[in-house]
Amino acid sequence: MTMLVLAGVTGTIMSANEGIEVREVDTFSSSGKLGQLDGWVSTGKDISDCYAIGEEEDNYFLQASVKDSGTIIAKEIHYRLEEYPIIAWRWRALQLPEGGDERYKCSGDSVAGIYIIFPSLFKPERFKSRWGLKLPVPDALKPECIKYVWSSSLPKGTVTESPYASKTRIVVLQNGTSPLNQWLTEEVNVYEDYKKLFGKEPDEVRAVGILTDADDTSSEAMADYDDIFIKQSPSRSLKRGS
């Protein structure tokens, strides 16, 4: 999967009940009021081919629905993990990609995935031929990423390297045994995960990404996302997602 050049805006708020400083990545409320996804970009398919804004009980959220396809969308947000080590979000799996197994290219689909994307030299516009055709991005120029996934088949807690990018580490938080059609809240310490996965201190985060895909398995996948925040401290009421 290709990485992207991104643009977006985030705000800073305080948690009313815990006093923890929090920065909003997206609650999709502004997108719902605008009627279109705001601040997210993709270098693959049109965003509207895979993602839309849903509404239930006066709450807006992101809907992902794909058939034999998928594209990463991402929102630019620059911050240091030492300051905001935690990321939290809600997601809901509706339909798992049949046969999905993130370890292999032939089956590397996830019903839901959240990316933490770090800087790289890659600019999509640099990799086009003189006729405007896209060229493969050299693996060395792809960014480091941590991808937290809802897998169809891998055990919770599995850590593996992406078959598409050697600098992307995949961490399984939920899988086919997790309840479908039900919102689950995740909260992970990205700073500690990065040090364990890459064996060094992290650079500044560049963006947060989302991917629901079913192209490798030629199947279908559906999931919802909402309330994505970065935080200075973990919530006392929540446990780590993995």
Phi and psi in degrees as GROMACS dihedral restraints (atoms count N, CA, C in turn):
[ dihedral_restraints ]
;  ai    aj    ak    al  type     phi  dphi    fc
    3     4     5     6     1   -86.8    20    10
    4     5     6     7     1   149.5    20    10
    6     7     8     9     1   -92.8    20    10
    7     8     9    10     1   176.3    20    10
    9    10    11    12     1  -140.8    20    10
   10    11    12    13     1   165.4    20    10
   12    13    14    15     1   -96.6    20    10
   13    14    15    16     1   135.9    20    10
   15    16    17    18     1  -131.1    20    10
   16    17    18    19     1   160.4    20    10
   18    19    20    21     1  -147.5    20    10
   19    20    21    22     1   140.5    20    10
   21    22    23    24     1  -177.0    20    10
   22    23    24    25     1   174.8    20    10
   24    25    26    27     1  -135.4    20    10
   25    26    27    28     1   141.1    20    10
   27    28    29    30     1  -130.5    20    10
   28    29    30    31     1   162.0    20    10
   30    31    32    33     1  -122.5    20    10
   31    32    33    34     1   169.9    20    10
   33    34    35    36     1  -117.9    20    10
   34    35    36    37     1   130.5    20    10
   36    37    38    39     1  -134.5    20    10
   37    38    39    40     1   169.4    20    10
   39    40    41    42     1  -113.5    20    10
   40    41    42    43     1   135.7    20    10
   42    43    44    45     1   -69.1    20    10
   43    44    45    46     1   122.0    20    10
   45    46    47    48     1   -64.9    20    10
   46    47    48    49     1   -34.0    20    10
   48    49    50    51     1   -99.3    20    10
   49    50    51    52     1    -6.2    20    10
   51    52    53    54     1  -130.1    20    10
   52    53    54    55     1   -13.3    20    10
   54    55    56    57     1    69.9    20    10
   55    56    57    58     1    19.7    20    10
   57    58    59    60     1   -91.6    20    10
   58    59    60    61     1   131.2    20    10
   60    61    62    63     1   -71.5    20    10
   61    62    63    64     1   131.3    20    10
   63    64    65    66     1  -133.2    20    10
   64    65    66    67     1   140.8    20    10
   66    67    68    69     1  -113.2    20    10
   67    68    69    70     1   130.5    20    10
   69    70    71    72     1   -79.1    20    10
   70    71    72    73     1   127.6    20    10
   72    73    74    75     1   -85.7    20    10
   73    74    75    76     1   -52.7    20    10
   75    76    77    78     1  -171.0    20    10
   76    77    78    79     1   137.8    20    10
   78    79    80    81     1  -110.7    20    10
   79    80    81    82     1    -2.8    20    10
   81    82    83    84     1    66.4    20    10
   82    83    84    85     1    13.1    20    10
   84    85    86    87     1   -69.1    20    10
   85    86    87    88     1   -44.9    20    10
   87    88    89    90     1   -65.4    20    10
   88    89    90    91     1   -37.1    20    10
   90    91    92    93     1   -63.6    20    10
   91    92    93    94     1   -39.7    20    10
   93    94    95    96     1   -63.2    20    10
   94    95    96    97     1   -39.8    20    10
   96    97    98    99     1   -71.8    20    10
   97    98    99   100     1   -31.5    20    10
   99   100   101   102     1   -80.3    20    10
  100   101   102   103     1   -22.5    20    10
  102   103   104   105     1    83.0    20    10
  103   104   105   106     1    11.1    20    10
  105   106   107   108     1  -155.5    20    10
  106   107   108   109     1   155.2    20    10
  108   109   110   111     1   -67.8    20    10
  109   110   111   112     1   126.8    20    10
  111   112   113   114     1  -110.3    20    10
  112   113   114   115     1   124.2    20    10
  114   115   116   117     1    89.5    20    10
  115   116   117   118     1     1.0    20    10
  117   118   119   120     1  -108.8    20    10
  118   119   120   121     1   143.8    20    10
  120   121   122   123     1  -132.1    20    10
  121   122   123   124     1   162.0    20    10
  123   124   125   126     1  -144.6    20    10
  124   125   126   127     1   146.6    20    10
  126   127   128   129     1  -105.6    20    10
  127   128   129   130     1     3.8    20    10
  129   130   131   132     1   -97.8    20    10
  130   131   132   133     1  -124.2    20    10
  132   133   134   135     1   -68.9    20    10
  133   134   135   136     1   166.2    20    10
  135   136   137   138     1   -59.2    20    10
  136   137   138   139     1   139.0    20    10
  138   139   140   141     1   -55.3    20    10
  139   140   141   142     1   -39.1    20    10
  141   142   143   144     1   -67.0    20    10
  142   143   144   145     1   -15.0    20    10
  144   145   146   147     1   -70.8    20    10
  145   146   147   148     1   -24.8    20    10
  147   148   149   150     1  -125.0    20    10
  148   149   150   151     1   -23.0    20    10
  150   151   152   153     1  -130.9    20    10
  151   152   153   154     1   147.2    20    10
  153   154   155   156     1  -151.8    20    10
  154   155   156   157     1   168.7    20    10
  156   157   158   159     1   -96.8    20    10
  157   158   159   160     1   126.0    20    10
  159   160   161   162     1  -105.2    20    10
  160   161   162   163     1   164.9    20    10
  162   163   164   165     1  -143.8    20    10
  163   164   165   166     1   134.6    20    10
  165   166   167   168     1  -151.4    20    10
  166   167   168   169     1   134.3    20    10
  168   169   170   171     1    50.8    20    10
  169   170   171   172     1    45.8    20    10
  171   172   173   174     1    64.3    20    10
  172   173   174   175     1    19.4    20    10
  174   175   176   177     1  -117.4    20    10
  175   176   177   178     1   134.7    20    10
  177   178   179   180     1   -95.9    20    10
  178   179   180   181     1   147.9    20    10
  180   181   182   183     1  -153.3    20    10
  181   182   183   184     1   170.2    20    10
  183   184   185   186     1   -94.0    20    10
  184   185   186   187     1   127.8    20    10
  186   187   188   189     1  -103.5    20    10
  187   188   189   190     1   135.0    20    10
  189   190   191   192     1  -121.3    20    10
  190   191   192   193     1   127.2    20    10
  192   193   194   195     1  -143.4    20    10
  193   194   195   196     1   119.0    20    10
  195   196   197   198     1  -135.0    20    10
  196   197   198   199     1   149.9    20    10
  198   199   200   201     1  -134.3    20    10
  199   200   201   202     1   113.9    20    10
  201   202   203   204     1    53.5    20    10
  202   203   204   205     1    37.1    20    10
  204   205   206   207     1  -160.2    20    10
  205   206   207   208     1  -173.0    20    10
  207   208   209   210     1   158.8    20    10
  208   209   210   211     1   148.8    20    10
  210   211   212   213     1  -151.1    20    10
  211   212   213   214     1   140.6    20    10
  213   214   215   216     1   -75.6    20    10
  214   215   216   217     1   134.1    20    10
  216   217   218   219     1  -116.2    20    10
  217   218   219   220     1   150.4    20    10
  219   220   221   222     1  -148.8    20    10
  220   221   222   223     1   154.3    20    10
  222   223   224   225     1  -126.3    20    10
  223   224   225   226     1   127.1    20    10
  225   226   227   228     1   -70.6    20    10
  226   227   228   229     1   131.0    20    10
  228   229   230   231     1  -155.0    20    10
  229   230   231   232     1   112.7    20    10
  231   232   233   234     1   -96.2    20    10
  232   233   234   235     1   124.1    20    10
  234   235   236   237     1  -162.6    20    10
  235   236   237   238     1   163.2    20    10
  237   238   239   240     1  -100.8    20    10
  238   239   240   241     1   134.4    20    10
  240   241   242   243     1   -66.0    20    10
  241   242   243   244     1   -25.2    20    10
  243   244   245   246     1   -62.4    20    10
  244   245   246   247     1   -30.7    20    10
  246   247   248   249     1   -89.3    20    10
  247   248   249   250     1   -41.8    20    10
  249   250   251   252     1  -125.2    20    10
  250   251   252   253     1    78.8    20    10
  252   253   254   255     1   -75.8    20    10
  253   254   255   256     1   -18.4    20    10
  255   256   257   258     1  -102.4    20    10
  256   257   258   259     1   139.5    20    10
  258   259   260   261     1  -124.6    20    10
  259   260   261   262     1   139.0    20    10
  261   262   263   264     1  -131.6    20    10
  262   263   264   265     1   148.7    20    10
  264   265   266   267     1  -162.7    20    10
  265   266   267   268     1   169.3    20    10
  267   268   269   270     1  -116.0    20    10
  268   269   270   271     1   145.2    20    10
  270   271   272   273     1  -148.1    20    10
  271   272   273   274     1   161.2    20    10
  273   274   275   276     1  -145.2    20    10
  274   275   276   277     1   119.6    20    10
  276   277   278   279     1   -89.2    20    10
  277   278   279   280     1   133.1    20    10
  279   280   281   282     1  -111.2    20    10
  280   281   282   283     1   -39.7    20    10
  282   283   284   285     1  -147.0    20    10
  283   284   285   286     1   122.2    20    10
  285   286   287   288     1   -82.5    20    10
  286   287   288   289     1   143.2    20    10
  288   289   290   291     1   -66.8    20    10
  289   290   291   292     1   125.0    20    10
  291   292   293   294     1   -65.4    20    10
  292   293   294   295     1   123.3    20    10
  294   295   296   297     1    81.4    20    10
  295   296   297   298     1    12.4    20    10
  297   298   299   300     1   -64.0    20    10
  298   299   300   301     1   131.0    20    10
  300   301   302   303     1  -149.9    20    10
  301   302   303   304     1   107.8    20    10
  303   304   305   306     1   -67.6    20    10
  304   305   306   307     1    -5.2    20    10
  306   307   308   309     1   -78.8    20    10
  307   308   309   310     1   -17.8    20    10
  309   310   311   312     1  -129.9    20    10
  310   311   312   313     1   148.2    20    10
  312   313   314   315     1   -63.9    20    10
  313   314   315   316     1   -34.6    20    10
  315   316   317   318     1   -71.3    20    10
  316   317   318   319     1   -11.6    20    10
  318   319   320   321     1  -141.4    20    10
  319   320   321   322     1    16.1    20    10
  321   322   323   324     1   -76.8    20    10
  322   323   324   325     1    51.3    20    10
  324   325   326   327     1  -108.5    20    10
  325   326   327   328     1   145.7    20    10
  327   328   329   330     1  -129.0    20    10
  328   329   330   331     1   139.4    20    10
  330   331   332   333     1   -64.6    20    10
  331   332   333   334     1   -28.9    20    10
  333   334   335   336     1  -154.9    20    10
  334   335   336   337     1   143.9    20    10
  336   337   338   339     1  -152.1    20    10
  337   338   339   340     1   139.0    20    10
  339   340   341   342     1  -116.8    20    10
  340   341   342   343     1   122.6    20    10
  342   343   344   345     1  -100.3    20    10
  343   344   345   346     1   140.4    20    10
  345   346   347   348     1  -107.9    20    10
  346   347   348   349     1   118.0    20    10
  348   349   350   351     1  -111.9    20    10
  349   350   351   352     1   130.8    20    10
  351   352   353   354     1  -105.5    20    10
  352   353   354   355     1   166.9    20    10
  354   355   356   357     1   -62.5    20    10
  355   356   357   358     1   153.7    20    10
  357   358   359   360     1  -152.4    20    10
  358   359   360   361     1   173.4    20    10
  360   361   362   363     1   -85.3    20    10
  361   362   363   364     1    -5.2    20    10
  363   364   365   366     1   -71.5    20    10
  364   365   366   367     1   126.7    20    10
  366   367   368   369     1  -125.3    20    10
  367   368   369   370     1   119.7    20    10
  369   370   371   372     1   -53.9    20    10
  370   371   372   373     1   -36.7    20    10
  372   373   374   375     1   -67.9    20    10
  373   374   375   376     1   -15.3    20    10
  375   376   377   378     1   -77.7    20    10
  376   377   378   379     1   -17.3    20    10
  378   379   380   381     1  -111.1    20    10
  379   380   381   382     1    61.0    20    10
  381   382   383   384     1  -131.5    20    10
  382   383   384   385     1   142.6    20    10
  384   385   386   387     1   -76.2    20    10
  385   386   387   388     1   174.3    20    10
  387   388   389   390     1   -63.5    20    10
  388   389   390   391     1   -16.6    20    10
  390   391   392   393     1   -97.9    20    10
  391   392   393   394     1     6.5    20    10
  393   394   395   396     1    85.8    20    10
  394   395   396   397     1     6.7    20    10
  396   397   398   399     1   -81.0    20    10
  397   398   399   400     1   144.1    20    10
  399   400   401   402     1   -73.6    20    10
  400   401   402   403     1   139.2    20    10
  402   403   404   405     1  -109.7    20    10
  403   404   405   406     1   153.1    20    10
  405   406   407   408     1   -59.7    20    10
  406   407   408   409     1   140.3    20    10
  408   409   410   411     1   -85.3    20    10
  409   410   411   412     1   125.4    20    10
  411   412   413   414     1   -57.2    20    10
  412   413   414   415     1   136.8    20    10
  414   415   416   417     1   -58.9    20    10
  415   416   417   418     1   -34.5    20    10
  417   418   419   420     1   -65.2    20    10
  418   419   420   421     1   -21.8    20    10
  420   421   422   423     1   -96.2    20    10
  421   422   423   424     1    -4.4    20    10
  423   424   425   426     1   -75.5    20    10
  424   425   426   427     1   150.3    20    10
  426   427   428   429     1   -77.5    20    10
  427   428   429   430     1   159.8    20    10
  429   430   431   432     1   -68.6    20    10
  430   431   432   433     1   140.4    20    10
  432   433   434   435     1  -144.5    20    10
  433   434   435   436     1   148.2    20    10
  435   436   437   438     1  -112.8    20    10
  436   437   438   439     1   127.8    20    10
  438   439   440   441     1  -118.3    20    10
  439   440   441   442     1   113.3    20    10
  441   442   443   444     1   -92.1    20    10
  442   443   444   445     1   124.7    20    10
  444   445   446   447     1  -125.7    20    10
  445   446   447   448     1   156.7    20    10
  447   448   449   450     1  -103.9    20    10
  448   449   450   451     1   102.4    20    10
  450   451   452   453     1   -90.4    20    10
  451   452   453   454     1   153.0    20    10
  453   454   455   456     1   -73.8    20    10
  454   455   456   457     1   -34.8    20    10
  456   457   458   459     1  -133.4    20    10
  457   458   459   460     1   -27.2    20    10
  459   460   461   462     1   -74.8    20    10
  460   461   462   463     1   144.8    20    10
  462   463   464   465     1   -62.0    20    10
  463   464   465   466     1   147.4    20    10
  465   466   467   468     1   -59.0    20    10
  466   467   468   469     1   137.8    20    10
  468   469   470   471     1    91.8    20    10
  469   470   471   472     1    -7.3    20    10
  471   472   473   474     1   -62.2    20    10
  472   473   474   475     1   136.6    20    10
  474   475   476   477     1  -122.9    20    10
  475   476   477   478     1   129.0    20    10
  477   478   479   480     1  -147.4    20    10
  478   479   480   481     1   164.8    20    10
  480   481   482   483     1   -91.3    20    10
  481   482   483   484     1   139.0    20    10
  483   484   485   486     1   -64.5    20    10
  484   485   486   487     1   134.7    20    10
  486   487   488   489     1   -71.0    20    10
  487   488   489   490     1   -12.0    20    10
  489   490   491   492     1   -95.8    20    10
  490   491   492   493     1   -22.6    20    10
  492   493   494   495     1  -151.5    20    10
  493   494   495   496     1   118.2    20    10
  495   496   497   498     1   -67.6    20    10
  496   497   498   499     1   -17.4    20    10
  498   499   500   501     1   -99.8    20    10
  499   500   501   502     1    12.2    20    10
  501   502   503   504     1  -106.2    20    10
  502   503   504   505     1   125.1    20    10
  504   505   506   507     1  -105.4    20    10
  505   506   507   508     1   133.3    20    10
  507   508   509   510     1  -105.9    20    10
  508   509   510   511     1   130.4    20    10
  510   511   512   513     1  -122.2    20    10
  511   512   513   514     1   122.9    20    10
  513   514   515   516     1   -88.7    20    10
  514   515   516   517     1   119.4    20    10
  516   517   518   519     1  -100.1    20    10
  517   518   519   520     1   -39.9    20    10
  519   520   521   522     1  -132.2    20    10
  520   521   522   523     1   163.7    20    10
  522   523   524   525     1  -151.3    20    10
  523   524   525   526     1  -163.2    20    10
  525   526   527   528     1   -64.9    20    10
  526   527   528   529     1   -14.2    20    10
  528   529   530   531     1   -86.2    20    10
  529   530   531   532     1   -11.0    20    10
  531   532   533   534     1   -75.9    20    10
  532   533   534   535     1   152.6    20    10
  534   535   536   537     1   -67.6    20    10
  535   536   537   538     1   136.2    20    10
  537   538   539   540     1   -87.6    20    10
  538   539   540   541     1   160.8    20    10
  540   541   542   543     1    58.8    20    10
  541   542   543   544     1    30.9    20    10
  543   544   545   546     1  -141.9    20    10
  544   545   546   547     1   130.0    20    10
  546   547   548   549     1   -67.2    20    10
  547   548   549   550     1   131.6    20    10
  549   550   551   552     1  -122.2    20    10
  550   551   552   553     1   140.6    20    10
  552   553   554   555     1  -102.7    20    10
  553   554   555   556     1   131.8    20    10
  555   556   557   558     1  -114.9    20    10
  556   557   558   559     1   148.7    20    10
  558   559   560   561     1  -148.3    20    10
  559   560   561   562     1   117.5    20    10
  561   562   563   564     1  -128.3    20    10
  562   563   564   565     1   151.6    20    10
  564   565   566   567     1   -94.4    20    10
  565   566   567   568     1    95.2    20    10
  567   568   569   570     1   -67.1    20    10
  568   569   570   571     1   -35.7    20    10
  570   571   572   573     1   -60.3    20    10
  571   572   573   574     1   -48.9    20    10
  573   574   575   576     1   -67.4    20    10
  574   575   576   577     1   -39.5    20    10
  576   577   578   579     1   -61.5    20    10
  577   578   579   580     1   -43.6    20    10
  579   580   581   582     1   -59.3    20    10
  580   581   582   583     1   -46.6    20    10
  582   583   584   585     1   -62.1    20    10
  583   584   585   586     1   -37.6    20    10
  585   586   587   588     1   -71.5    20    10
  586   587   588   589     1   -39.4    20    10
  588   589   590   591     1   -79.1    20    10
  589   590   591   592     1   -34.5    20    10
  591   592   593   594     1  -112.7    20    10
  592   593   594   595     1    -9.3    20    10
  594   595   596   597     1    68.7    20    10
  595   596   597   598     1    30.3    20    10
  597   598   599   600     1  -160.4    20    10
  598   599   600   601     1   174.6    20    10
  600   601   602   603     1   -77.5    20    10
  601   602   603   604     1   143.0    20    10
  603   604   605   606     1   -79.8    20    10
  604   605   606   607     1   152.3    20    10
  606   607   608   609     1   -76.6    20    10
  607   608   609   610     1   177.9    20    10
  609   610   611   612     1   -63.5    20    10
  610   611   612   613     1   139.7    20    10
  612   613   614   615     1   -69.0    20    10
  613   614   615   616     1   141.3    20    10
  615   616   617   618     1  -101.4    20    10
  616   617   618   619     1   -36.2    20    10
  618   619   620   621     1  -164.8    20    10
  619   620   621   622     1   163.5    20    10
  621   622   623   624     1  -114.3    20    10
  622   623   624   625     1   133.7    20    10
  624   625   626   627     1  -121.5    20    10
  625   626   627   628     1   162.6    20    10
  627   628   629   630     1  -133.7    20    10
  628   629   630   631     1   138.9    20    10
  630   631   632   633     1  -147.6    20    10
  631   632   633   634     1   122.9    20    10
  633   634   635   636     1  -116.2    20    10
  634   635   636   637     1   124.2    20    10
  636   637   638   639     1  -143.5    20    10
  637   638   639   640     1   154.5    20    10
  639   640   641   642     1  -148.4    20    10
  640   641   642   643     1    26.1    20    10
  642   643   644   645     1   -77.7    20    10
  643   644   645   646     1   -39.7    20    10
  645   646   647   648     1   -67.5    20    10
  646   647   648   649     1   -34.4    20    10
  648   649   650   651     1   -93.9    20    10
  649   650   651   652     1    -0.7    20    10
  651   652   653   654     1    49.2    20    10
  652   653   654   655     1    48.2    20    10
  654   655   656   657     1  -130.6    20    10
  655   656   657   658     1  -155.5    20    10
  657   658   659   660     1  -127.7    20    10
  658   659   660   661     1   150.9    20    10
  660   661   662   663     1  -147.0    20    10
  661   662   663   664     1   142.5    20    10
  663   664   665   666     1  -141.7    20    10
  664   665   666   667     1   135.7    20    10
  666   667   668   669     1  -156.2    20    10
  667   668   669   670     1   162.2    20    10
  669   670   671   672     1  -124.3    20    10
  670   671   672   673     1   152.0    20    10
  672   673   674   675     1  -134.5    20    10
  673   674   675   676     1   149.9    20    10
  675   676   677   678     1  -163.8    20    10
  676   677   678   679     1   160.5    20    10
  678   679   680   681     1    51.1    20    10
  679   680   681   682     1    64.2    20    10
  681   682   683   684     1   -94.4    20    10
  682   683   684   685     1   121.5    20    10
  684   685   686   687     1  -135.6    20    10
  685   686   687   688     1   150.1    20    10
  687   688   689   690     1  -106.0    20    10
  688   689   690   691     1   147.7    20    10
  690   691   692   693     1  -139.3    20    10
  691   692   693   694     1   153.0    20    10
  693   694   695   696     1   -81.0    20    10
  694   695   696   697     1   -27.0    20    10
  696   697   698   699     1  -142.2    20    10
  697   698   699   700     1   153.2    20    10
  699   700   701   702     1   -71.5    20    10
  700   701   702   703     1   154.6    20    10
  702   703   704   705     1   -73.2    20    10
  703   704   705   706     1   138.5    20    10
  705   706   707   708     1   -68.3    20    10
  706   707   708   709     1   -24.6    20    10
  708   709   710   711     1   -89.8    20    10
  709   710   711   712     1    -4.9    20    10
  711   712   713   714     1  -118.9    20    10
  712   713   714   715     1   149.5    20    10
  714   715   716   717     1  -105.2    20    10
  715   716   717   718     1   160.5    20    10
  717   718   719   720     1   -57.7    20    10
  718   719   720   721     1   142.2    20    10
  720   721   722   723     1   -63.0    20    10
  721   722   723   724     1   -36.3    20    10
